[in-house]
Amino acid sequence: MSAENYNKIRRILFSTANDRKKGFSVSYEWLEKTYKKQLSPQGYAGLLAELKFYEKNKKEFNLTVAGDMGEHADFSGSMGQEVCRFDVTTNLAYKKYQDYEPFFSDGPKYKIVVMDKASNEVSDIVSLAFEQCSCGGYKIPFLLLMGENFNDRGESQWSNDQLVMKICTSCNEYGEASRHTHHFLYSPQEYVSNLPEEMDNNERRSKINQYCLGAYKYFRREFCDELMGVAGHDYKVTAPDGGGYWTFNFQFKNQVVGDFLLDDIDCGLL
């Protein structure tokens, strides 16, 4: 399933849930009978958890559904007097992050809602924190959109790899957590090359941001709830003879880590 189709299903389900003539009962029915077979098990469980959390906690947390092209979490709302964003997950491994030092010293405004799959009830709501690196920094997970795949004869495989990476905010040490392959999920560079030449820079930047944010929302729900950004793997030319270096070029960063990740981070050829 593409990111666009996944986000479309999400919009339909929450629009239905908010429709007074249809409501949550119809939304659940459509999820079970129409969309479940189109989603991965993790994607289905994630959407079901989002719907259950929204239905049961909409008033308590003053929840508003975040759009797939404008918000960086599942919901915005508040806890007590604090305005915050909520990400919903069924991955109970998030509970171990309570043992780490909080990532934000000025108090968290980003909450992870852990839903129990068996009961569809909130198991825990934890403040965002990341795995600590041996150097003392924190490992931030991000999505790396790679270029088109070719075989040994230079023939296109009509596919692209996507790497879930983790990079330390202090020493910039990075590593691959998992690798995935999709058709028509292009690198940022390839996506830009297909935009009309006459498009102005502001519109072009908006299109790139929307494209990467769509990929982010899709991968975060389908493969890795912890993702905090999307980058391309770019070669920066710095010399007349073509010399240069490879970088992680971040096209999208969740604003909660924006101050801790540079737009370009030196790396090697992957």
C-alpha angles and dihedrals in degrees: 000000000000124000089243093056092045092052090046091055090049092051092049094049096050093042088054092047090053093048108102092210093053110020132166096320092063092042091054090046092053091046092053101038103031114020106029092080090051094053133071115247090256092047092050093047090048095052092045090051091049092051093048093048092048094047095049100036106030095109098036094054097027089237126199120186111245116227121238092237103039113032131057098215139043095257142004121215142110143276112205106318095336122101109216147154125248129215115192121212139166091206105112090191085086088077090073090064088073086076092062127084109266112264096220117058095193095061129280123275095174119078131196112213111205112204121197109232094211099052101021087226129129107270096182144339112215135180115249115267134157138220111273121240121225088249091060097258127109130256112236117199116221140167119248114201108207130202128261118303120241131184126232090276092055093253118145117249090200090234142095132213122232119200125202102214136182121212129184117238092217111036098020091229108159139189140179115254099180141345129221135180128213137169116240096008096121133193115258090253092054092046091052092049090060095053118102112272092227093059111116121239096254093053091044091052090049092051092050091049092050092048094050093043090053090052089047094053092047096049094041092058099034102040117001126019091191099066115133104175151005125233141174126223103241135179112221114207112215103162135056091241091058097263118150144113142268122253143181099241107200113216094173132022125179104245092236090070099027094107093051100051125064118225090240124030121184115244139154135257106290 
